[in-house]
Amino acid sequence: MTITESDITEDLIRDLLREQCPDLAGLPLRLGALGWDNQVWRLGPDLAVRLPWATRSADALLRKEHTWVPPLAPHLPLPVPVPQRLGEPCERFPRPWLVTTWVPGEPADRAPATRPADAADTLAAFLTALHRPAPDGAPTGRDRGGLLADNAEAFTRALASATDLGLIHDPAAIRAVWEDAAAAPHWAGPRLWLHGDLHPANILTTNGTFSGVIDFGDLFAGDPAFDLAAAWILLPDGAVDRFHEAYRPSPDSATLRRARGWAVLRALSCLRIADAGVHGRPGGKPSWGPPARASLHRLTASADQ
């Protein structure tokens, strides 16, 4: 069920809290953010309510977070939104919803990291801690994290679209990065926990460096290259090499090649969303454009390294 922005109100959320979480119903409540899948409302000083509103897949993603994030969160060096309560569908709101901890900070698409060394070390420490072997039954990546070659058609469409729109000026250089990545050896290690959606709107900053990671709806287990791609789109210029040096275990050349391929796909996707908002869907933001363009510049500049 798709829900419009106006369907979710303070009165609705208070009614849901009174029915299912009455001890929280009296806390101050205000809109925090309109995301791609969910609306986020600040609840008191330390909590948030996340309600799906735009995509059919959001219901399952919230339930996944409720199951898997609490045991992971204590091992992570940055704050993440930890589910506290799972709200069940009801007559007034026929979709599940979450109460989570609130993570302070500004999204990196609006407040990019400006301290390269600190940002690189912080991101490396977070992903080193997260990328541990996942148990049997851990979620798969849906359309994410499989073989790069399986995404060749999606890459070609994205590159052509961005070129036609005038968003990129050297498609040949971008294609060269992609083709090298798609030819890299596949991941042969264990399935590792991955965030799965490390774009700039899902990373928070404070005082010029990363201070929190949000939205674990795409959490899955697989090839670490998928998450390592984030270095090119999140970090300031000159910080990617330091990130690779700080991340453990040190990624081999094949993993870095695959990571560049995933980074190209992510950057092209962010460019499209920034330019058109994907036909009016919520979450599309012009602020996603600059980090995407910077990412493509870094990737093509480093293609021969």
C-alpha positions as CSV (number, residue, x, y, z in Angstrom):
1,M,0.0,0.0,0.0
2,T,1.3,3.4,-1.0
3,I,0.6,6.2,1.6
4,T,0.9,9.9,0.7
5,E,2.7,12.5,2.8
6,S,-0.5,13.9,4.1
7,D,-1.8,10.5,5.3
8,I,0.8,10.5,8.1
9,T,0.1,13.1,10.8
10,E,1.0,13.7,14.4
11,D,-2.5,12.7,15.4
12,L,-2.2,9.4,13.6
13,I,1.2,8.6,15.2
14,R,0.0,9.5,18.6
15,D,-3.0,7.2,18.2
16,L,-0.7,4.4,17.1
17,L,1.5,4.9,20.1
18,R,-1.5,5.0,22.5
19,E,-2.7,1.7,21.1
20,Q,0.6,-0.2,20.9
21,C,3.3,1.8,22.9
22,P,1.2,3.7,25.5
23,D,4.3,4.5,27.7
24,L,5.7,6.6,24.8
25,A,2.5,8.3,23.7
26,G,3.1,11.5,25.7
27,L,6.5,12.3,24.4
28,P,7.1,15.3,22.2
29,L,6.7,14.5,18.5
30,R,7.8,16.3,15.3
31,L,8.6,15.4,11.7
32,G,12.3,14.7,11.2
33,A,12.7,13.6,7.6
34,L,11.0,12.4,4.5
35,G,13.1,9.5,3.2
36,W,12.9,7.2,0.2
37,D,11.0,4.5,2.0
38,N,10.0,6.0,5.3
39,Q,8.9,9.1,7.1
40,V,11.0,9.6,10.3
41,W,9.4,11.5,13.3
42,R,11.5,12.6,16.3
43,L,10.0,11.2,19.5
44,G,11.2,12.8,22.6
45,P,15.0,13.4,23.0
46,D,16.2,9.9,22.2
47,L,13.8,8.1,20.0
48,A,12.3,8.2,16.5
49,V,9.2,6.7,14.8
50,R,9.7,5.3,11.2
51,L,6.7,4.7,9.1
52,P,6.7,3.4,5.5
53,W,5.0,5.6,3.1
54,A,6.2,5.2,-0.5
55,T,7.5,1.8,-1.5
56,R,5.9,-1.7,-1.1
57,S,9.2,-3.2,-0.1
58,A,9.5,-1.0,3.0
59,D,7.4,-3.2,5.2
60,A,9.7,-6.2,4.9
61,L,12.8,-3.9,5.3
62,L,11.5,-2.6,8.6
63,R,10.9,-6.1,9.9
64,K,14.4,-7.1,8.8
65,E,15.9,-4.2,10.7
66,H,13.9,-5.1,13.8
67,T,15.3,-8.7,13.6
68,W,18.9,-8.1,12.7
69,V,20.1,-4.7,13.8
70,P,19.9,-5.1,17.6
71,P,22.5,-7.8,17.8
72,L,24.8,-6.0,15.4
73,A,24.6,-2.5,17.0
74,P,26.7,-3.1,20.2
75,H,29.7,-4.1,18.0
76,L,29.6,-0.9,15.9
77,P,31.8,2.1,16.7
78,L,29.3,4.7,15.4
79,P,25.7,5.2,16.6
80,V,23.0,3.5,14.5
81,P,19.2,3.6,14.9
82,V,18.4,0.5,17.0
83,P,14.8,-0.8,16.9
84,Q,13.1,-0.7,20.2
85,R,9.5,-1.5,19.3
86,L,7.8,-3.0,16.3
87,G,4.4,-1.6,15.5
88,E,2.0,-4.0,13.8
89,P,-0.5,-3.1,11.0
90,C,-3.9,-2.0,12.2
91,E,-7.1,-0.5,10.7
92,R,-5.8,3.1,10.8
93,F,-2.4,2.3,9.5
94,P,-2.2,-1.1,7.6
95,R,1.6,-1.3,7.6
96,P,4.3,-2.1,10.2
97,W,6.3,0.7,11.8
98,L,9.3,1.0,14.1
99,V,10.3,3.0,17.2
100,T,14.1,3.3,17.1
101,T,16.8,5.2,18.9
102,W,17.5,8.7,17.4
103,V,20.9,9.3,15.9
104,P,21.9,13.0,15.9
105,G,23.9,14.6,13.0
106,E,23.4,16.1,9.6
107,P,23.1,13.9,6.5
108,A,26.4,14.0,4.5
109,D,24.7,15.0,1.3
110,R,23.9,18.3,3.0
111,A,26.9,18.5,5.3
112,P,29.8,16.5,3.7
113,A,32.8,15.4,5.7
114,T,35.5,18.0,5.6
115,R,38.2,16.3,7.7
116,P,39.7,13.7,5.3
117,A,41.9,11.7,7.7
118,D,39.3,11.5,10.5
119,A,36.5,10.6,8.0
120,A,38.6,7.9,6.4
121,D,39.6,6.3,9.7
122,T,36.0,6.5,11.0
123,L,34.5,4.9,8.0
124,A,37.1,2.2,7.9
125,A,36.6,1.4,11.6
126,F,32.9,1.2,11.1
127,L,33.0,-1.1,8.1
128,T,35.8,-3.2,9.7
129,A,33.5,-3.8,12.7
130,L,30.4,-4.4,10.5
131,H,32.0,-6.7,8.0
132,R,31.9,-9.9,10.1
133,P,30.7,-13.3,8.9
134,A,26.9,-13.5,8.9
135,P,25.0,-16.4,10.3
136,D,23.0,-18.9,8.2
137,G,19.7,-17.3,7.4
138,A,21.1,-13.8,7.1
139,P,19.2,-11.9,4.4
140,T,20.4,-11.7,0.8
141,G,20.9,-8.6,-1.2
142,R,17.9,-8.8,-3.5
143,D,19.3,-6.9,-6.6
144,R,22.4,-5.8,-4.7
145,G,25.7,-7.3,-4.2
146,G,25.6,-10.1,-6.7
147,L,27.9,-10.5,-9.6
148,L,28.8,-7.2,-11.3
149,A,28.5,-8.8,-14.7
150,D,24.9,-9.5,-14.0
151,N,24.3,-5.7,-13.8
152,A,25.8,-4.9,-17.2
153,E,22.4,-4.0,-18.7
154,A,21.6,-1.7,-15.8
155,F,25.0,0.0,-16.1
156,T,24.6,0.5,-19.8
157,R,21.1,2.1,-19.3
158,A,22.3,4.3,-16.5
159,L,25.4,5.5,-18.4
160,A,23.4,6.2,-21.5
161,S,20.7,8.1,-19.5
162,A,23.3,10.2,-17.7
163,T,25.1,11.0,-21.0
164,D,21.9,11.9,-22.8
165,L,21.0,14.3,-19.9
166,G,24.4,16.0,-20.1
167,L,25.2,14.8,-16.5
168,I,28.6,13.3,-17.5
169,H,31.2,14.3,-20.1
170,D,33.5,11.3,-20.4
171,P,31.4,8.1,-20.6
172,A,34.3,6.2,-22.1
173,A,36.4,6.6,-19.0
174,I,33.5,5.5,-16.8
175,R,32.9,2.5,-19.0
176,A,36.6,1.6,-18.7
177,V,36.3,1.5,-14.9
178,W,33.2,-0.6,-15.1
179,E,34.6,-3.1,-17.6
180,D,37.7,-3.6,-15.4
181,A,35.6,-4.1,-12.3
182,A,33.3,-6.6,-14.1
183,A,36.3,-8.6,-15.1
184,A,37.7,-8.9,-11.6
185,P,37.7,-12.3,-9.8
186,H,34.6,-13.0,-7.8
187,W,34.5,-12.9,-4.0
188,A,35.5,-16.3,-2.6
189,G,35.3,-15.5,1.1
190,P,32.4,-15.9,3.6
191,R,29.2,-13.9,3.4
192,L,29.9,-10.8,5.4
193,W,27.4,-8.4,7.0
194,L,26.9,-5.3,4.7
195,H,25.0,-2.1,5.3
196,G,23.9,-2.2,1.6
197,D,22.9,1.4,1.1
198,L,25.8,3.7,2.0
199,H,25.0,6.8,0.0
200,P,25.5,10.3,1.4
201,A,21.9,10.7,2.8
202,N,22.4,7.6,5.0
203,I,25.7,8.8,6.7
204,L,25.6,11.6,9.3
205,T,28.3,14.1,10.1
206,T,29.2,16.3,13.1
207,N,32.1,18.8,13.1
208,G,33.3,17.7,9.7
209,T,33.5,13.9,10.2
210,F,31.2,10.9,10.3
211,S,29.1,10.6,13.4
212,G,26.4,8.0,12.6
213,V,25.0,5.6,10.1
214,I,21.2,5.3,9.5
215,D,18.7,3.2,7.4
216,F,19.7,-0.4,7.6
217,G,16.7,-1.5,5.5
218,D,19.0,-3.0,2.9
219,L,21.2,-4.9,5.4
220,F,22.4,-8.1,3.8
221,A,25.3,-10.6,3.7
222,G,27.7,-10.8,0.8
223,D,30.8,-9.4,-0.9
224,P,32.4,-6.6,1.1
225,A,33.2,-4.8,-2.2
226,F,29.6,-3.6,-2.3
227,D,30.1,-1.5,0.9
228,L,33.7,-0.5,0.2
229,A,32.4,1.3,-2.9
230,A,31.1,4.0,-0.5
231,A,34.6,5.4,0.0
232,W,34.6,7.1,-3.4
233,I,31.2,8.8,-2.8
234,L,31.4,9.7,0.9
235,L,35.0,10.7,1.5
236,P,36.7,14.1,0.7
237,D,39.3,14.2,-2.0
238,G,42.6,12.5,-1.1
239,A,41.1,10.3,1.6
240,V,40.3,7.0,-0.3
241,D,43.8,5.6,-0.1
242,R,43.9,6.2,3.7
243,F,40.5,4.5,4.0
244,H,41.9,1.4,2.3
245,E,44.9,1.4,4.5
246,A,42.8,1.6,7.7
247,Y,40.2,-1.0,6.7
248,R,40.9,-4.5,8.0
249,P,41.6,-6.9,6.5
250,S,43.3,-4.9,3.8
251,P,41.3,-5.4,0.6
252,D,43.0,-7.2,-2.2
253,S,43.2,-5.8,-5.7
254,A,40.3,-7.8,-7.0
255,T,38.0,-6.5,-4.2
256,L,39.0,-2.9,-4.9
257,R,38.3,-3.4,-8.6
258,R,34.8,-4.8,-7.8
259,A,34.3,-1.9,-5.4
260,R,35.0,0.6,-8.1
261,G,32.3,-1.0,-10.3
262,W,29.7,-0.8,-7.5
263,A,30.8,2.8,-6.9
264,V,30.2,3.7,-10.6
265,L,26.7,2.2,-10.4
266,R,25.9,4.0,-7.2
267,A,27.1,7.3,-8.5
268,L,25.1,7.0,-11.7
269,S,22.0,6.2,-9.7
270,C,22.5,9.2,-7.5
271,L,23.0,11.4,-10.5
272,R,19.7,10.3,-11.9
273,I,17.8,10.8,-8.6
274,A,19.4,14.2,-8.2
275,D,18.4,15.3,-11.7
276,A,14.9,14.1,-11.9
277,G,13.8,12.7,-8.5
278,V,12.9,9.5,-10.4
279,H,9.5,10.6,-11.7
280,G,8.5,12.4,-8.5
281,R,9.2,9.7,-6.1
282,P,10.2,10.9,-2.6
283,G,13.8,11.0,-1.7
284,G,15.2,12.3,-4.9
285,K,17.4,15.3,-4.0
286,P,19.6,17.8,-5.9
287,S,22.1,17.4,-3.0
288,W,22.9,13.9,-4.2
289,G,24.4,15.3,-7.4
290,P,27.7,16.9,-6.2
291,P,28.9,13.8,-4.3
292,A,28.0,11.6,-7.3
293,R,29.9,13.8,-9.7
294,A,32.9,13.9,-7.4
295,S,32.8,10.1,-7.0
296,L,32.9,9.6,-10.8
297,H,35.8,12.1,-11.1
298,R,37.8,10.2,-8.4
299,L,37.0,6.8,-9.9
300,T,38.2,7.8,-13.4
301,A,41.2,9.6,-12.1
302,S,42.3,6.5,-10.1
303,A,41.4,3.9,-12.7
304,D,45.0,3.1,-13.6
305,Q,46.3,3.1,-10.0
